[in-house]
Amino acid sequence: MNNKYRFSEDSATGYGKLSTGEVFCFDPEDLSKPKYHVVSLSDGKDSTAMLHGMIGRGMQIDCILFCDTGLEFPAMYEHLEKLERDIGMPITRVRAKHPYAYYMFETPVKRKADSDFARKYGHIHKGYGWAGPRMRWCTSVLKDNPREQFLRPLRQNYEIVEYVGIAADEQYRLERPRNKRANHVHPLADWGMTEADCLQYCYDRGYDWGGLYERFKRVSCWCCPLQSLGELRQLFRFYPELWAKLKDWDRRTWRNFRADYSVEQLEARFLFEEDRQRQGKPIKGKEFHSELRQRLSVHGIGSSDH
């Protein structure tokens, strides 16, 4: 049993304690169940390097699990197919019951009638709208729930051990409570592999994700509102079909894409930047932001100075 657990004197009580002092509930029968080893595959550089490293070290793998949001870049799906061929092992794909657009535009949403949200948008309306820092519904609906629905029946007969691709230089992620669970294993951290190590490891084995990692430091869902301006600028420049869909979705939903910009405003900003760069002018500073606000005024609200 992983030494992160500290059990009470009577383990039959069904309570345990993490080394952090956090108390949790468990099924005492898990202590006698065989282990079922699940590789959590995000399809990116870190989990790909972890998977290959586990195979190369002869570590037991019972299932390779990919939670498909339906929102990955096309090159990510191409990588998934290539990876499956290369390792000669099946990759299990799970999805939410409905596609992302249903949850964003159609699913019924109810709020307390006296809440600020209800006063602004109504007590009952359709769709969650864009995700935000305090309402990342997409993670729970499109990833966590499908994964749990897949693993729940297995837990009846097995103790599930999940292998998660968190690099050695991502200490802030390793410190999160969910990643301190005793059944979560982080091979990359154990091997001392950094994010840069993982990317080079993958490049050396012929994986390049169609150049995604040359344009994005981290590759997530292409429509994520939490991307930086730099990442959204890359999306606008190199993926026009995805950008067109992003703009269409932003027009259809009740919530602005970002607190500071709609997608239409972002497009106006990026085009303005390109104009200034052609003229040899900077795309930062007071003059730039003053002219940007004037440009954005034709697209509704002004932007903040970012």
Backbone as numpy.savetxt, mean C-alpha at the origin, in Angstrom:
# Nx Ny Nz CAx CAy CAz Cx Cy Cz
8.31 -21.86 20.01 7.45 -20.66 20.01 8.34 -19.42 20.01
7.99 -18.44 19.23 8.75 -17.21 19.09 8.93 -16.55 20.46
10.16 -16.10 20.75 10.42 -15.56 22.08 9.85 -14.17 22.30
9.11 -13.63 21.31 8.44 -12.36 21.54 7.21 -12.54 22.43
6.76 -13.80 22.59 5.63 -14.09 23.47 6.12 -14.25 24.91
5.36 -13.72 25.87 5.55 -14.04 27.27 4.18 -14.45 27.79
3.98 -15.72 28.02 2.67 -16.22 28.38 2.42 -16.10 29.88
1.14 -16.02 30.24 0.78 -16.07 31.65 1.08 -17.46 32.18
1.07 -17.62 33.49 1.43 -18.90 34.08 0.52 -20.01 33.58
-0.74 -19.69 33.36 -1.69 -20.68 32.86 -2.04 -20.31 31.43
-1.38 -20.92 30.46 -1.61 -20.55 29.07 -3.02 -20.90 28.62
-3.71 -21.72 29.40 -5.08 -22.07 29.03 -6.03 -20.90 29.17
-5.56 -19.83 29.79 -6.43 -18.66 29.91 -6.68 -18.01 28.57
-5.81 -18.25 27.61 -5.99 -17.67 26.28 -5.46 -16.25 26.18
-4.61 -15.84 27.12 -4.02 -14.50 27.06 -2.51 -14.62 27.03
-1.89 -13.72 26.27 -0.44 -13.67 26.21 0.00 -12.22 26.26
1.29 -12.01 26.25 1.80 -10.64 26.32 3.03 -10.54 25.44
3.07 -9.47 24.62 4.26 -9.21 23.82 5.35 -8.67 24.70
6.57 -8.71 24.19 7.69 -8.17 24.94 7.51 -6.68 25.22
6.68 -6.02 24.43 6.39 -4.60 24.63 5.43 -4.37 25.78
4.81 -5.45 26.28 3.83 -5.32 27.34 2.41 -5.36 26.84
2.23 -5.38 25.51 0.89 -5.40 24.93 0.25 -6.77 25.18
-0.96 -6.77 25.74 -1.69 -8.01 26.01 -2.55 -8.35 24.81
-2.61 -9.61 24.45 -3.41 -10.04 23.32 -4.08 -11.36 23.66
-5.11 -11.68 22.90 -5.85 -12.93 23.07 -5.43 -13.91 22.00
-5.29 -15.19 22.36 -4.91 -16.20 21.39 -5.67 -17.49 21.69
-5.62 -18.37 20.73 -6.26 -19.67 20.88 -5.23 -20.64 21.44
-5.41 -21.14 22.67 -4.43 -22.06 23.25 -4.15 -23.27 22.38
-5.12 -23.66 21.53 -4.91 -24.82 20.67 -3.83 -24.55 19.63
-3.55 -23.24 19.35 -2.51 -22.91 18.38 -1.16 -23.46 18.80
-0.96 -23.65 20.11 0.33 -24.11 20.61 0.66 -25.50 20.09
-0.33 -26.28 19.72 -0.08 -27.64 19.26 -0.33 -27.80 17.76
-0.70 -26.72 17.09 -0.99 -26.80 15.66 0.30 -26.75 14.85
0.32 -27.43 13.70 1.49 -27.30 12.82 1.53 -25.91 12.22
2.73 -25.47 11.88 2.89 -24.14 11.29 2.59 -24.16 9.79
2.01 -23.06 9.32 1.72 -22.86 7.90 2.40 -21.56 7.49
3.38 -21.65 6.61 4.26 -20.54 6.29 3.75 -19.79 5.06
3.38 -18.51 5.28 2.79 -17.70 4.23 3.71 -16.52 3.90
4.10 -16.43 2.64 4.88 -15.29 2.18 3.92 -14.19 1.74
4.00 -13.04 2.38 3.15 -11.91 2.01 3.85 -11.15 0.88
3.32 -11.30 -0.33 3.96 -10.74 -1.52 3.24 -9.47 -1.96
3.95 -8.35 -1.91 3.37 -7.10 -2.42 3.65 -6.94 -3.90
4.62 -7.71 -4.41 5.02 -7.70 -5.82 6.08 -6.65 -6.10
6.54 -5.95 -5.05 7.58 -4.95 -5.24 8.97 -5.52 -5.00
9.95 -4.63 -4.96 11.35 -5.03 -4.85 11.66 -5.80 -3.57
11.10 -5.33 -2.44 11.46 -5.94 -1.16 10.89 -7.34 -1.01
9.60 -7.50 -1.30 9.01 -8.83 -1.14 9.54 -9.80 -2.20
9.90 -9.29 -3.38 10.49 -10.15 -4.41 11.85 -10.65 -3.96
12.67 -9.75 -3.41 13.99 -10.15 -2.91 13.84 -11.13 -1.75
12.87 -10.88 -0.87 12.63 -11.78 0.26 12.25 -13.17 -0.23
11.33 -13.23 -1.18 10.88 -14.52 -1.69 12.03 -15.31 -2.29
12.82 -14.67 -3.14 13.96 -15.36 -3.74 14.97 -15.78 -2.68
15.18 -14.91 -1.69 16.11 -15.25 -0.62 15.65 -16.45 0.19
14.36 -16.54 0.45 13.81 -17.67 1.19 13.96 -18.96 0.39
13.67 -18.88 -0.90 13.81 -20.07 -1.76 15.26 -20.52 -1.80
16.18 -19.55 -1.97 17.60 -19.88 -2.04 18.13 -20.48 -0.76
17.54 -20.12 0.37 17.98 -20.66 1.66 17.24 -21.92 2.06
16.34 -22.36 1.21 15.60 -23.59 1.50 14.59 -23.45 2.60
14.10 -22.24 2.84 13.11 -22.03 3.90 11.74 -22.55 3.45
10.97 -23.04 4.39 9.68 -23.61 4.07 8.69 -22.53 3.62
8.02 -22.79 2.51 6.99 -21.89 2.00 5.76 -22.73 1.65
4.66 -22.48 2.32 3.44 -23.21 2.04 2.50 -22.44 1.13
2.62 -21.11 1.14 1.73 -20.29 0.33 2.40 -18.95 0.05
2.29 -18.48 -1.19 2.73 -17.14 -1.55 1.46 -16.34 -1.84
1.19 -15.34 -1.03 -0.10 -14.67 -1.06 0.03 -13.23 -1.57
-0.70 -12.92 -2.64 -0.72 -11.58 -3.22 -2.13 -11.03 -3.14
-2.29 -9.90 -2.44 -3.60 -9.25 -2.34 -3.71 -8.24 -3.48
-4.54 -8.56 -4.44 -4.65 -7.76 -5.66 -5.71 -6.68 -5.49
-5.26 -5.43 -5.45 -6.18 -4.30 -5.31 -6.86 -3.96 -6.63
-6.28 -4.45 -7.73 -6.76 -4.07 -9.06 -6.23 -2.70 -9.48
-5.34 -2.12 -8.66 -4.87 -0.76 -8.89 -3.35 -0.70 -9.06
-2.73 -1.83 -9.33 -1.29 -1.82 -9.53 -0.97 -1.30 -10.94
0.22 -0.77 -11.10 0.67 -0.39 -12.43 0.69 -1.63 -13.33
0.40 -1.51 -14.62 0.44 -2.67 -15.52 1.76 -3.44 -15.43
2.87 -2.72 -15.28 4.18 -3.39 -15.20 4.29 -4.27 -13.96
3.54 -3.95 -12.90 3.57 -4.78 -11.70 2.91 -6.13 -11.97
1.83 -6.12 -12.73 1.18 -7.39 -13.06 2.05 -8.23 -14.00
2.77 -7.55 -14.89 3.70 -8.27 -15.76 4.82 -8.90 -14.93
5.28 -8.16 -13.93 6.32 -8.70 -13.04 5.79 -9.91 -12.29
4.56 -9.86 -11.83 3.98 -10.97 -11.08 3.97 -12.24 -11.91
3.60 -12.11 -13.18 3.58 -13.28 -14.07 4.98 -13.82 -14.29
5.95 -12.93 -14.49 7.34 -13.35 -14.70 7.89 -14.02 -13.45
7.60 -13.44 -12.29 8.09 -14.01 -11.03 7.54 -15.41 -10.83
6.27 -15.60 -11.10 5.66 -16.92 -10.93 6.31 -17.95 -11.85
6.60 -17.54 -13.07 7.28 -18.46 -14.00 8.68 -18.78 -13.51
9.39 -17.78 -13.03 10.78 -17.97 -12.62 10.93 -18.90 -11.43
10.06 -18.76 -10.45 10.21 -19.57 -9.23 9.58 -20.95 -9.38
8.70 -21.10 -10.37 8.05 -22.40 -10.56 7.11 -22.78 -9.44
6.57 -21.80 -8.76 5.63 -22.03 -7.66 4.39 -21.17 -7.89
3.23 -21.67 -7.51 2.01 -20.87 -7.71 1.93 -19.70 -6.74
1.43 -18.57 -7.21 1.18 -17.41 -6.37 -0.33 -17.27 -6.21
-0.80 -17.33 -4.99 -2.23 -17.22 -4.71 -2.65 -15.76 -4.74
-3.67 -15.46 -5.53 -4.17 -14.09 -5.66 -5.54 -13.99 -5.00
-5.70 -13.00 -4.15 -7.01 -12.77 -3.51 -7.43 -11.34 -3.80
-8.75 -11.14 -3.89 -9.31 -9.81 -4.16 -10.52 -9.56 -3.27
-10.86 -8.29 -3.14 -12.08 -7.92 -2.43 -13.28 -8.36 -3.25
-14.44 -8.40 -2.62 -15.65 -8.85 -3.28 -16.00 -7.97 -4.47
-15.77 -6.67 -4.34 -16.08 -5.71 -5.40 -14.82 -4.98 -5.81
-14.80 -4.41 -7.02 -13.65 -3.61 -7.44 -13.59 -2.27 -6.71
-12.45 -1.63 -6.78 -12.22 -0.36 -6.10 -13.29 0.67 -6.41
-13.67 0.80 -7.68 -14.63 1.83 -8.09 -15.96 1.68 -7.37
-16.36 0.45 -7.08 -17.62 0.24 -6.35 -17.55 0.88 -4.98
-16.46 0.62 -4.26 -16.33 1.16 -2.91 -16.16 2.67 -2.94
-15.55 3.19 -3.96 -15.33 4.62 -4.05 -16.60 5.38 -4.41
-17.44 4.80 -5.28 -18.59 5.53 -5.81 -19.96 4.97 -5.40
-20.06 3.69 -5.10 -21.37 3.07 -4.98 -21.75 2.54 -3.60
-20.79 2.07 -2.82 -21.16 1.44 -1.56 -21.87 2.44 -0.64
-22.97 2.03 0.01 -23.70 2.94 0.91 -22.85 3.33 2.12
-22.85 4.61 2.44 -22.08 5.11 3.58 -23.02 5.90 4.49
-23.02 5.54 5.77 -23.85 6.25 6.74 -22.96 6.90 7.80
-23.31 8.10 8.17 -22.56 8.82 9.20 -23.54 9.33 10.26
-23.04 9.63 11.44 -23.89 10.21 12.47 -24.44 11.53 11.98
-25.74 11.73 12.19 -26.40 12.92 11.65 -25.82 14.21 12.20
-25.26 14.18 13.42 -24.74 15.40 14.02 -23.24 15.58 13.81
-22.64 14.76 12.92 -21.20 14.86 12.68 -20.90 15.97 11.67
-19.67 16.47 11.71 -19.23 17.47 10.74 -19.34 16.93 9.33
-19.02 15.65 9.19 -19.09 15.02 7.87 -20.52 15.07 7.33
-21.49 14.69 8.16 -22.88 14.67 7.72 -23.38 16.07 7.38
-22.95 17.05 8.17 -23.36 18.41 7.88 -22.79 18.91 6.56
-21.61 18.41 6.22 -20.95 18.88 4.99 -21.38 18.09 3.77
-21.52 16.74 3.93 -21.76 15.89 2.77 -23.09 15.15 2.81
-23.77 15.18 3.95 -25.02 14.46 4.07 -24.91 13.25 4.97
-26.02 12.88 5.58 -26.06 11.76 6.52 -25.85 10.42 5.81
-26.44 10.27 4.64 -26.32 9.03 3.87 -25.92 9.41 2.45
-24.88 8.80 1.96 -24.49 9.04 0.58 -23.76 7.80 0.06
-23.39 7.81 -1.18 -22.75 6.65 -1.79 -21.26 6.87 -1.97
-20.50 5.83 -1.64 -19.07 5.82 -1.89 -18.23 6.44 -0.79
-17.08 5.81 -0.53 -16.15 6.34 0.46 -15.40 7.56 -0.06
-15.32 7.71 -1.39 -14.51 8.78 -1.94 -13.03 8.43 -1.84
-12.20 9.43 -2.09 -10.76 9.19 -2.01 -10.34 8.86 -0.58
-9.35 8.01 -0.47 -8.77 7.72 0.84 -7.95 8.93 1.30
-7.69 9.00 2.61 -6.90 10.09 3.16 -6.06 9.58 4.31
-5.19 10.43 4.85 -4.32 10.01 5.95 -5.06 9.43 7.15
-6.27 9.96 7.42 -7.05 9.48 8.57 -8.18 8.54 8.18
-8.29 8.24 6.91 -9.35 7.32 6.46 -8.83 6.49 5.30
-7.92 5.59 5.60 -7.32 4.75 4.57 -8.16 3.48 4.40
-9.40 3.68 3.98 -10.33 2.56 3.85 -9.85 1.55 2.81
-9.12 2.02 1.82 -8.68 1.13 0.74 -7.78 0.02 1.26
-6.94 0.31 2.26 -6.04 -0.71 2.79 -6.83 -1.82 3.47
-7.80 -1.45 4.30 -8.58 -2.48 5.00 -9.50 -3.24 4.06
-10.15 -2.53 3.13 -11.14 -3.17 2.26 -10.48 -4.01 1.18
-9.42 -3.50 0.58 -8.82 -4.17 -0.58 -7.67 -5.10 -0.24
-7.08 -4.94 0.95 -5.94 -5.79 1.31 -6.19 -6.60 2.57
-6.45 -5.90 3.69 -6.55 -6.60 4.98 -7.70 -7.59 5.01
-8.88 -7.15 4.57 -10.05 -8.05 4.63 -9.91 -9.28 3.74
-9.51 -9.14 2.47 -9.33 -10.34 1.63 -8.27 -11.29 2.19
-7.19 -10.72 2.72 -6.15 -11.57 3.30 -6.69 -12.36 4.49
-7.43 -11.66 5.36 -7.98 -12.32 6.54 -9.02 -13.37 6.16
-9.82 -13.09 5.17 -10.82 -14.06 4.71 -10.16 -15.32 4.17
-9.00 -15.16 3.57 -8.26 -16.32 3.06 -7.60 -17.10 4.20
-7.03 -16.38 5.15 -6.27 -17.05 6.22 -7.15 -17.62 7.33
-8.34 -17.04 7.54 -9.17 -17.46 8.67 -9.46 -18.96 8.67
-9.89 -19.56 7.56 -10.13 -21.01 7.59 -8.87 -21.82 7.87
-7.72 -21.33 7.41 -6.46 -22.05 7.65 -6.09 -22.04 9.13
-6.48 -20.99 9.83 -6.14 -20.89 11.25 -6.83 -21.95 12.09
-7.86 -22.54 11.57 -8.54 -23.60 12.31 -7.64 -24.81 12.48
-6.74 -25.01 11.54 -5.89 -26.20 11.57 -4.39 -25.90 11.68
-4.02 -24.62 11.48 -2.59 -24.29 11.47 -2.30 -23.05 12.32
-1.07 -22.96 12.74 -0.54 -21.71 13.27 0.09 -20.98 12.09
-0.48 -19.84 11.72 -0.02 -19.11 10.54 1.22 -18.29 10.88
2.26 -18.46 10.08 3.47 -17.64 10.20 3.57 -16.83 8.91
3.56 -15.50 9.04 3.61 -14.62 7.88 5.00 -14.01 7.72
5.52 -14.08 6.52 6.82 -13.50 6.19 6.57 -12.20 5.43
7.04 -11.11 5.99 6.74 -9.77 5.47 8.04 -9.10 5.02
8.02 -8.50 3.84 9.22 -7.91 3.25 9.50 -6.49 3.72
9.98 -6.34 4.94 10.38 -5.04 5.45 11.90 -5.02 5.54
12.50 -4.04 4.87 13.95 -3.98 4.78 14.60 -3.57 6.11
15.90 -3.82 6.21 16.63 -3.56 7.45 16.69 -2.07 7.79
16.58 -1.20 6.78 16.65 0.24 7.04 15.26 0.87 7.14
14.24 0.07 7.36 12.88 0.58 7.56 12.46 0.34 9.01
13.26 0.84 9.93 13.03 0.59 11.33 11.67 1.09 11.79
11.23 2.21 11.22 9.94 2.78 11.63 8.80 1.82 11.33
8.91 1.04 10.27 7.88 0.05 9.96 7.98 -1.16 10.89
9.18 -1.54 11.22 9.37 -2.67 12.13 8.84 -2.38 13.51
8.76 -1.09 13.86 8.29 -0.70 15.20 6.78 -0.66 15.30
6.08 -0.77 14.19 4.62 -0.74 14.25 4.09 -1.98 14.97
3.04 -1.82 15.79 2.53 -2.95 16.59 2.24 -4.20 15.77
1.62 -4.05 14.60 1.26 -5.23 13.83 2.49 -6.00 13.37
3.60 -5.30 13.17 4.83 -5.97 12.72 5.64 -6.53 13.87
5.18 -6.30 15.10 5.84 -6.88 16.27 5.14 -8.16 16.73
4.10 -8.53 16.01 3.40 -9.76 16.39 4.34 -10.96 16.25
4.13 -11.91 17.13 5.02 -13.06 17.18 4.98 -13.90 15.91
3.86 -13.84 15.18 3.75 -14.68 13.99 4.17 -13.93 12.73
4.74 -12.72 12.89 5.28 -11.97 11.76 6.80 -12.11 11.76
7.34 -12.53 10.62 8.78 -12.71 10.49 9.28 -11.77 9.40
10.44 -11.17 9.61 10.99 -10.19 8.67 12.38 -10.62 8.22
12.46 -11.53 7.27 13.77 -12.07 6.84 14.75 -11.01 6.35
14.26 -9.99 5.62 15.17 -8.97 5.09 15.91 -8.26 6.22
15.19 -7.93 7.28 15.81 -7.29 8.44 16.81 -8.24 9.10
16.44 -9.52 9.19 17.33 -10.51 9.78 18.60 -10.67 8.95
18.47 -10.54 7.63 19.63 -10.69 6.74 20.42 -9.40 6.57
19.90 -8.30 7.10 20.58 -7.02 6.97 20.47 -6.40 5.59
19.42 -6.74 4.84 19.25 -6.21 3.48 18.46 -4.91 3.52
19.05 -3.85 2.99 18.38 -2.55 2.91 17.50 -2.49 1.66
16.74 -1.40 1.54 15.92 -1.22 0.35 16.78 -1.19 -0.91
17.90 -0.48 -0.84 18.81 -0.41 -1.99 19.37 -1.79 -2.32
19.69 -2.58 -1.30 20.18 -3.94 -1.53 19.14 -4.77 -2.27
17.89 -4.62 -1.85 16.81 -5.41 -2.45 16.61 -5.04 -3.91
16.65 -3.75 -4.20 16.46 -3.32 -5.58 17.59 -3.84 -6.47
18.84 -3.73 -6.01 19.97 -4.21 -6.80 19.90 -5.73 -6.96
19.52 -6.41 -5.90 19.36 -7.87 -5.93 18.38 -8.27 -7.04
17.28 -7.52 -7.14 16.28 -7.82 -8.16 16.78 -7.46 -9.56
17.43 -6.30 -9.67 17.98 -5.92 -10.97 18.96 -6.98 -11.47
19.78 -7.49 -10.56 20.76 -8.51 -10.94 20.11 -9.79 -11.44
18.86 -9.99 -11.09 18.13 -11.20 -11.51 17.16 -10.92 -12.66
17.28 -9.76 -13.27 16.51 -9.46 -14.47 15.14 -8.86 -14.25
14.86 -8.37 -13.04 13.58 -7.73 -12.77 13.75 -6.22 -12.83
12.93 -5.54 -13.62 13.07 -4.08 -13.70 11.74 -3.35 -13.60
10.63 -4.06 -13.55 9.30 -3.46 -13.38 9.02 -2.37 -14.42
9.58 -2.54 -15.61 9.33 -1.57 -16.67 9.83 -0.18 -16.35
10.84 -0.07 -15.47 11.39 1.23 -15.12 10.66 1.96 -14.02
9.72 1.32 -13.35 8.95 2.01 -12.30 9.83 2.55 -11.19
10.84 1.78 -10.78 11.68 2.23 -9.67 12.69 3.30 -10.08
12.77 3.57 -11.35 13.57 4.71 -11.81 12.77 6.01 -11.72
11.45 5.87 -11.65 10.58 7.04 -11.59 9.94 7.25 -10.22
9.82 6.17 -9.45 9.18 6.26 -8.14 10.09 5.60 -7.10
10.24 6.27 -5.94 11.03 5.67 -4.87 10.31 4.45 -4.32
9.00 4.59 -4.13 8.17 3.47 -3.69 7.05 3.31 -4.70
6.70 2.09 -4.99 5.64 1.83 -5.97 4.41 1.33 -5.23
3.35 2.11 -5.28 2.10 1.74 -4.63 0.99 1.78 -5.67
-0.25 1.78 -5.23 -1.36 1.90 -6.16 -1.21 3.21 -6.94
-1.42 3.15 -8.23 -1.15 4.32 -9.08 -2.07 5.50 -8.75
-3.24 5.24 -8.16 -4.19 6.32 -7.90 -4.15 6.82 -6.46
-3.15 6.47 -5.70 -3.11 6.83 -4.28 -2.98 8.34 -4.08
-3.91 8.97 -3.34 -3.83 10.42 -3.08 -2.69 10.79 -2.15
-2.10 9.81 -1.47 -1.04 10.08 -0.52 0.34 10.14 -1.17
0.38 10.01 -2.49 1.65 10.15 -3.19 2.15 11.59 -3.08
3.45 11.75 -3.20 4.03 13.08 -3.18 3.77 13.79 -4.51
3.97 15.11 -4.52 3.83 15.86 -5.77 4.79 15.32 -6.83
5.99 14.95 -6.42 6.96 14.41 -7.37 6.47 13.13 -8.02
5.87 12.25 -7.22 5.36 11.00 -7.77 4.16 11.24 -8.69
3.29 12.17 -8.31 2.15 12.49 -9.16 2.60 13.16 -10.46
3.66 13.92 -10.39 4.23 14.54 -11.59 4.71 13.46 -12.56
5.32 12.41 -12.03 5.77 11.30 -12.87 4.58 10.56 -13.49
3.54 10.38 -12.70 2.33 9.73 -13.21 1.75 10.53 -14.37
1.68 11.82 -14.22 1.15 12.70 -15.26 1.98 12.63 -16.54
3.28 12.62 -16.39 4.16 12.68 -17.55 4.27 11.36 -18.31
4.30 10.26 -17.58 4.64 8.99 -18.22 3.47 8.01 -18.35
2.35 8.27 -17.69 1.23 7.33 -17.73 -0.07 8.07 -18.03
-0.19 8.60 -19.24 -1.35 9.44 -19.59 -2.69 8.72 -19.48
-2.74 7.42 -19.79 -4.01 6.70 -19.69 -4.47 6.59 -18.23
-3.53 6.33 -17.34 -3.88 6.26 -15.93 -4.26 7.64 -15.40
-3.55 8.66 -15.86 -3.87 10.02 -15.44 -5.28 10.42 -15.87
-5.66 10.03 -17.08 -7.01 10.36 -17.57 -8.07 9.70 -16.69
-7.81 8.47 -16.26 -8.76 7.78 -15.38 -8.80 8.46 -14.01
-7.64 8.89 -13.53 -7.57 9.59 -12.24 -8.41 10.86 -12.29
-8.29 11.59 -13.37 -9.03 12.85 -13.52 -10.53 12.59 -13.60
-10.91 11.53 -14.30 -12.33 11.18 -14.39 -12.89 10.80 -13.03
-12.17 9.99 -12.27 -12.63 9.60 -10.95 -12.76 10.81 -10.02
-11.82 11.74 -10.13 -11.85 12.91 -9.26 -13.08 13.77 -9.54
-13.51 13.80 -10.78 -14.70 14.57 -11.14 -15.97 13.91 -10.61
-15.93 12.60 -10.44 -17.14 11.86 -10.08 -17.37 11.74 -8.58
-16.36 11.93 -7.78 -16.50 11.69 -6.35 -16.75 12.98 -5.58
-17.17 12.83 -4.33 -17.56 13.96 -3.50 -16.38 14.62 -2.79
-15.25 13.93 -2.74 -14.11 14.43 -1.97 -12.96 14.80 -2.89
-12.33 15.94 -2.64 -11.19 16.37 -3.43 -10.06 15.35 -3.35
-9.33 15.20 -4.43 -8.23 14.24 -4.48 -7.22 14.48 -3.35
-6.84 15.71 -3.15 -5.96 16.11 -2.06 -6.53 17.35 -1.40
-6.06 17.65 -0.20 -6.53 18.84 0.50 -6.12 20.11 -0.24
-4.99 20.06 -0.95 -4.49 21.25 -1.61 -4.77 21.30 -3.11
-5.08 20.18 -3.73 -5.28 20.15 -5.17 -6.34 19.12 -5.58
-7.11 19.49 -6.58 -7.88 18.49 -7.32 -6.95 17.95 -8.40
-7.34 16.89 -9.08 -6.49 16.34 -10.15 -6.39 17.35 -11.29
-7.48 18.03 -11.57 -7.46 19.04 -12.62 -6.48 20.16 -12.28
-6.43 20.55 -11.03 -5.49 21.59 -10.60 -4.05 21.10 -10.68
-3.85 19.84 -10.33 -2.51 19.27 -10.44 -2.03 19.31 -11.88
-2.92 18.93 -12.79 -2.56 18.95 -14.21 -2.21 20.37 -14.65
-2.99 21.34 -14.20 -2.71 22.73 -14.54 -1.35 23.15 -13.99
-1.04 22.70 -12.77 0.26 23.04 -12.17 1.39 22.42 -12.98
1.27 21.15 -13.33 2.35 20.47 -14.03 2.58 21.07 -15.41
1.51 21.44 -16.09 1.65 22.09 -17.40 2.31 23.46 -17.25
1.94 24.17 -16.19 2.54 25.48 -15.91 4.04 25.32 -15.64
4.39 24.29 -14.88 5.81 24.02 -14.61 6.58 23.78 -15.90
5.98 22.99 -16.78 6.65 22.70 -18.06 6.85 23.98 -18.88
5.84 24.85 -18.86 5.97 26.14 -19.57 7.14 26.94 -19.02
7.23 27.02 -17.72 8.30 27.82 -17.10 9.66 27.20 -17.35
9.74 25.89 -17.32 11.02 25.24 -17.57 11.49 25.48 -19.00
10.56 25.49 -19.94 10.93 25.79 -21.33 11.46 27.22 -21.46
10.97 28.10 -20.58 11.41 29.49 -20.59 12.65 29.72 -19.72
13.13 28.64 -19.11 14.30 28.75 -18.25 14.01 29.38 -16.91
12.75 29.33 -16.48 12.35 29.94 -15.20 12.24 28.86 -14.13
12.46 29.21 -12.86 12.36 28.23 -11.76 10.92 27.84 -11.50
10.75 26.66 -10.92 9.41 26.19 -10.56 9.27 26.13 -9.03
9.82 27.12 -8.39 9.66 27.31 -6.95 9.88 28.77 -6.65
9.56 29.18 -5.43 9.75 30.56 -5.04 8.46 31.37 -5.11
8.51 32.60 -4.60 7.32 33.45 -4.50 6.72 33.77 -5.86
7.56 34.10 -6.83 7.04 34.45 -8.16 6.30 33.27 -8.78
6.90 32.09 -8.65 6.26 30.90 -9.22 4.90 30.67 -8.59
4.82 30.70 -7.25 3.56 30.40 -6.57 2.52 31.49 -6.81
2.95 32.72 -6.95 2.01 33.80 -7.25 1.37 33.59 -8.62
2.18 33.27 -9.61 1.65 33.02 -10.95 0.83 31.73 -10.99
1.24 30.74 -10.18 0.50 29.47 -10.12 -0.91 29.71 -9.59
-1.03 30.53 -8.54 -2.36 30.79 -7.98 -3.27 31.45 -9.02
-2.70 32.33 -9.80 -3.49 32.97 -10.86 -3.93 31.94 -11.90
-3.01 31.05 -12.25 -3.34 30.01 -13.22 -4.42 29.08 -12.70
-4.34 28.74 -11.41 -5.29 27.78 -10.83 -6.65 28.41 -10.56
-6.73 29.72 -10.52 -8.00 30.38 -10.22 -9.08 30.01 -11.24
-8.68 29.64 -12.45 -9.67 29.24 -13.46 -10.14 27.82 -13.23
-9.48 27.10 -12.28 -9.87 25.71 -11.99 -10.52 25.59 -10.62
-11.04 26.69 -10.07 -11.69 26.61 -8.77 -10.83 27.19 -7.70
-10.74 26.51 -6.53 -10.03 27.05 -5.38 -8.54 27.14 -5.66
-7.86 28.04 -4.99 -6.43 28.16 -5.16 -5.70 27.06 -4.41
-4.42 26.94 -4.67 -3.63 25.92 -4.01 -2.85 26.54 -2.86
-2.37 25.67 -1.97 -1.45 26.13 -0.95 -0.06 26.14 -1.55
0.86 26.80 -0.90 2.20 26.94 -1.46 3.03 25.71 -1.16
2.90 24.70 -2.03 3.70 23.48 -1.88 4.55 23.32 -3.12
